[in-house]
Amino acid sequence: MEILTQHGSIFVIMALVFGGYMCWGIGANDVANAMGTSVGSKAVTVMKAIIIAAVFEFLGVVLAGGHVTKTIRKGIIDPTTIVDQPHLLVYGMLASLLAAGFWLMVASWKGWPVSTTHSIVGALVGFAAVGIGVDAVQWSKLAQIVASWVVSPLLGGLIAFFLMLSVLKLILNSDKPLLSARKWGPAYLFLVGFFIALVTLFKGLKHLDIKLTPVMSLFWSVVMGCMVAAVGHFFMRRVKVDEDAERVFHFASVEKVFAPMQVITACAMAFAHGSNDVANGVGPLAAVLSIVDTGTVLQSSPMPNWVLLIGGGGIVLGLATMGFRVMKTIGKEITELTPSRGFCAELAAAATVVIASRSGLPVSTTHVTVGAVMGVGMARGIAALDLRVIGRIVISWLITLPVGALLSMIFFYILRSIFGQ
C-alpha cells in the first residue's frame, strides 16, 4: 500500500500513456485488418476507410463498449494470491500494456495482421509467470486460445468459401448478372444486418442492463436485417450499366452494386469491433486506476466514459497513422479482391464471430478475417492465393503469445526494480 500511496499518480499517468499506446496498436493492426477488405477491393479509399472507422469504431466504443470490465482479460490468470500486494498487479498491467502495444507496433510496421487479444493475453501470461507464479496461469484457457489458431481461420474460410460460391452461382454466372445482383443483393445485406445486430446484442450492450431473451435478440436482429436490406435496395436500384467499363471487365456494373454493400458491411463491422475489442486496451488501464484508487484487487473495474474516449481516440489515431500497412496485406497481398469478394469475406467474418460467441468456440477476429479472405480466394482455386504471404502471417500468429510474454517479463522486472518490491 505504501508504494501505491507514494507513486499512485505516476502509475496513473503511465497507465494512461501505455493504455493509449495499446489502443493505438489496436487501431493500426486490428481495425486495419477489418477495413482492409474494403480498401483492397477499391470499394472505399484509404481516407474513406479511416473516416468510416473513426465514426463507427468511436460509436461502438462509446455506445456499446461497456462501463465495467473484468480486471483480467479472458480470465487468463488468477490474481488472488497477490491481493495483499496490489502494487504487483499494477506492475503487471503496466508491463502487459507496454508489451502488447510494442508488439502490435512491430507487427503493424511489418504489415502482419496479428490478434490484439492474443497479444495482451501473452503479455498477461508472461507477467503472471514471473510476478505471481506459473500456477496462477489458467493453462486450460490458454490451450483454448491456441486452438483458435486453427478454429478461427478454418471456420471463417469455410463460410466465406461457400458464400463466394453462392455469389458466383446466383449472380456472377447468371445470364443477367446486374439484374441478379439487384434481386439477390438485399438478401445478402439482410444477413449483414442480422449478424452484426446479433454480435452487438449478444456481446456489446451488457452495460445498458438490457436483458433480452434469445428470441427477442433474434427478433430485433431480423428487424435490423430488414432495415439494412431496404437501404441497400435503394442504392442498388440507382446503379446503371456502365457499357464502357463492361468492355474492359464484364462484371464492372455488378461490382458497382457490391461496392455500397461492402461499405455498409464495413460500417457495421467497425461498430461491432469498437464495442467488443476496446477492452483489450482500456481494461488493464481501468484495472490500474481502480487499484490505485481503492488499494485492492477487484474482479471487475469501473470503466469511466473518459477512459473509453481515450480508447476510441487511440484506435482511430492508430488506423490513421499506420493502418495502411496491414490494410495492404489483407486487401491486396493474400488474394485479389473485388467488391463482391470483399463483401463475402466481411459477411463471413461477422457470421463466424456470431456463431463462435454463441457456441463458446475460441476465435480471434483477426484470424477469422484472414481465413475469410483466404476462403474467397479458394473459391477461385488455390492458385489465386499467395502462399508466401499466408506463411508469413501464420508465423506471426505463432510467435505473438511467446513474444508478448517475453516482453512483459522484461518490462515487469524493470518496473519492479524502479519502484521496489
SVG drawing of the C-alpha trace seen along z (x, -y; Angstrom):
<svg xmlns="http://www.w3.org/2000/svg" viewBox="-39 -12 55 39">
<polyline fill="none" stroke="black" stroke-width="0.4" points="0.0,0.0 2.9,-2.3 4.1,-2.0 0.6,-2.8 0.4,-5.9 3.8,-7.1 3.7,-6.6 0.0,-6.4 -0.1,-9.5 2.9,-8.2 1.1,-4.8 -2.0,-6.6 0.0,-8.7 1.9,-5.6 -1.4,-3.7 -2.9,-6.4 0.1,-6.6 0.6,-2.8 -3.2,-2.3 -3.4,-4.9 -0.3,-3.2 -2.0,0.2 -5.2,-1.3 -3.1,-2.9 -1.8,0.6 -5.3,2.0 -6.2,-0.7 -3.0,-0.2 -3.5,3.6 -6.9,5.0 -9.1,2.2 -6.8,2.0 -7.3,5.7 -11.1,5.3 -11.1,2.4 -8.5,4.0 -11.0,5.9 -12.9,2.7 -9.8,0.9 -8.3,3.8 -11.4,4.2 -11.4,0.5 -14.9,0.2 -13.5,-2.7 -10.3,-4.7 -7.9,-4.6 -9.0,-8.0 -12.7,-7.0 -11.9,-3.8 -10.2,-5.9 -13.3,-8.2 -15.7,-5.2 -13.6,-3.6 -13.3,-6.8 -17.0,-7.3 -18.3,-3.8 -15.4,-2.5 -15.9,-5.5 -19.7,-4.9 -19.1,-1.3 -16.7,-2.2 -18.8,-4.9 -22.3,-3.4 -21.6,0.3 -18.0,0.5 -19.2,1.3 -18.7,-0.6 -17.4,2.3 -14.6,4.6 -13.1,7.7 -9.8,6.9 -8.0,9.8 -9.0,10.2 -10.3,13.6 -9.8,14.8 -6.4,16.0 -4.6,15.5 -5.7,15.8 -4.5,12.8 -6.0,13.9 -2.6,14.9 -1.3,11.3 -4.4,9.5 -2.2,8.3 0.4,6.9 -1.8,5.0 1.2,3.0 2.4,6.2 -0.7,6.3 -0.2,2.6 3.3,3.5 1.9,6.4 -0.9,4.4 1.5,1.7 4.1,4.2 1.3,6.0 0.0,2.9 3.5,1.8 4.5,5.3 1.3,5.8 1.5,2.2 5.1,2.7 4.5,6.0 1.4,4.5 3.6,1.7 6.3,4.1 3.6,6.3 1.9,3.3 5.1,1.9 5.8,5.3 2.2,5.5 1.4,8.6 -2.3,8.9 -2.0,10.4 -4.5,10.7 -4.7,7.9 -6.4,10.3 -3.6,12.8 -1.0,10.0 -2.5,8.9 -3.1,12.5 0.5,13.4 1.7,10.4 -0.5,11.2 0.8,14.8 4.4,13.5 3.7,11.2 1.9,13.9 4.7,16.5 7.3,14.2 5.3,12.0 2.8,14.4 3.9,18.0 3.2,20.4 0.3,21.9 -1.6,18.6 -1.9,19.1 -5.1,20.8 -3.4,23.1 -6.7,24.7 -7.9,21.3 -4.6,20.7 -5.0,24.1 -8.3,22.8 -6.6,19.7 -4.0,21.9 -6.8,23.9 -8.3,20.7 -5.3,20.6 -6.9,23.4 -10.6,22.9 -10.8,19.2 -9.3,19.2 -10.9,22.5 -14.4,21.5 -14.2,18.1 -12.7,19.6 -15.3,22.2 -18.2,19.7 -16.5,17.3 -15.8,20.1 -19.5,21.1 -20.7,17.5 -18.5,16.8 -19.7,19.9 -23.3,18.8 -22.5,15.3 -20.9,17.0 -23.9,19.2 -26.7,16.8 -25.2,13.6 -21.9,13.6 -22.5,16.7 -26.2,15.9 -27.5,14.8 -28.1,11.2 -25.6,10.5 -26.8,7.0 -30.4,7.9 -29.4,10.9 -27.3,8.6 -30.3,6.3 -32.5,9.4 -30.2,11.2 -28.3,8.2 -30.9,7.3 -30.9,10.9 -27.1,10.8 -27.5,7.4 -30.2,8.8 -27.6,11.3 -25.2,8.4 -27.7,6.5 -28.8,9.7 -25.4,11.0 -24.0,7.6 -27.1,7.0 -26.6,10.3 -22.9,9.5 -23.9,6.3 -26.9,7.7 -25.0,10.8 -21.8,9.1 -21.9,5.3 -24.8,3.9 -24.4,5.5 -23.6,2.2 -27.0,0.8 -28.6,3.5 -30.7,4.6 -31.6,8.2 -33.1,9.7 -34.0,13.3 -32.5,15.2 -35.9,15.0 -36.0,11.2 -32.4,10.9 -33.3,12.8 -36.4,10.6 -34.5,7.3 -31.7,8.8 -34.3,9.7 -35.7,6.1 -32.2,4.7 -31.5,7.0 -34.7,5.8 -33.7,2.2 -30.2,2.7 -31.6,4.7 -34.1,1.8 -31.3,-0.8 -29.1,1.4 -32.0,2.0 -32.4,-1.8 -28.8,-2.3 -28.8,0.8 -31.6,-0.5 -29.5,-3.6 -26.7,-1.5 -26.8,-1.7 -24.9,0.4 -21.6,-1.2 -21.0,0.0 -17.5,-1.4 -16.4,0.3 -18.1,3.5 -15.9,3.7 -12.9,3.9 -14.4,6.0 -17.6,8.0 -18.8,7.7 -18.0,4.0 -21.6,2.9 -22.3,5.9 -19.3,4.9 -20.7,1.4 -23.7,3.0 -21.5,4.7 -19.4,1.6 -22.2,-0.1 -23.0,3.3 -19.4,3.6 -19.4,0.0 -22.5,0.9 -20.7,4.1 -17.6,2.1 -19.6,-0.4 -21.3,2.5 -18.0,4.4 -16.3,1.2 -19.1,0.7 -19.1,4.3 -15.3,4.2 -15.4,1.0 -18.0,2.4 -16.1,5.7 -12.3,5.2 -11.7,1.8 -11.4,3.6 -8.1,5.2 -6.6,1.7 -8.6,0.0 -9.3,3.0 -5.8,3.1 -5.9,-0.7 -9.1,-0.7 -7.7,2.0 -4.7,-0.2 -7.0,-3.2 -9.2,-1.0 -6.3,0.4 -4.6,-3.0 -8.0,-4.4 -9.1,-1.6 -5.8,0.1 -7.4,3.5 -7.6,6.1 -11.2,6.3 -12.6,8.9 -14.1,6.1 -13.3,2.5 -15.4,-0.6 -14.9,-2.0 -15.3,-5.8 -16.5,-7.4 -13.3,-9.4 -11.3,-6.1 -13.5,-4.8 -12.8,-8.1 -9.0,-7.6 -9.5,-4.1 -11.6,-5.3 -9.2,-8.1 -6.1,-5.8 -7.8,-3.3 -8.6,-6.0 -5.2,-7.5 -3.5,-4.1 -5.5,-3.4 -4.8,-6.8 -1.1,-6.7 0.0,-3.1 -3.1,-1.1 -2.3,-1.3 0.4,1.4 -1.9,4.1 -4.7,2.9 -2.3,3.7 -1.6,7.2 -5.3,8.1 -6.7,6.3 -4.1,6.9 -1.4,9.4 -3.3,12.6 -5.5,12.7 -7.0,10.2 -10.2,8.7 -13.2,7.2 -16.2,5.6 -18.1,8.9 -15.2,11.0 -14.6,8.4 -18.2,8.4 -18.3,12.2 -15.2,12.0 -16.7,9.4 -20.0,11.1 -18.3,14.4 -16.3,12.8 -19.4,11.3 -21.2,14.6 -18.3,16.5 -18.0,14.2 -21.7,14.7 -21.6,18.4 -18.5,18.7 -19.7,16.3 -22.9,18.3 -21.3,21.7 -18.3,20.9 -15.7,21.5 -12.5,19.6 -12.0,17.4 -9.9,14.4 -11.5,11.7 -8.2,11.1 -7.7,14.8 -11.3,15.1 -10.8,12.2 -7.7,13.6 -9.3,17.0 -12.3,15.4 -10.1,13.6 -8.4,17.0 -11.8,18.6 -13.0,16.2 -9.6,16.8 -10.0,20.6 -13.4,20.3 -11.3,19.4 -8.6,22.1 -5.5,22.3 -3.5,20.5 -5.4,17.3 -3.7,17.3 -0.2,16.0 1.0,18.8 4.2,17.0 2.2,14.1 0.0,16.6 3.1,18.4 4.4,15.1 1.1,14.3 0.8,17.8 4.4,17.4 3.4,14.0 0.4,15.7 2.5,18.4 5.1,16.0 2.5,13.5 1.9,15.2 5.6,16.0 6.8,12.6 4.2,10.8 5.1,13.0 8.8,12.4 8.4,8.6 6.0,8.5 8.5,10.3 11.3,7.8 9.1,4.8 7.8,6.2 11.3,6.7 12.2,3.2 9.2,1.6 9.8,3.6 13.4,2.6 12.4,-1.1 9.6,-1.2 10.6,1.6 9.1,4.9"/>
</svg>
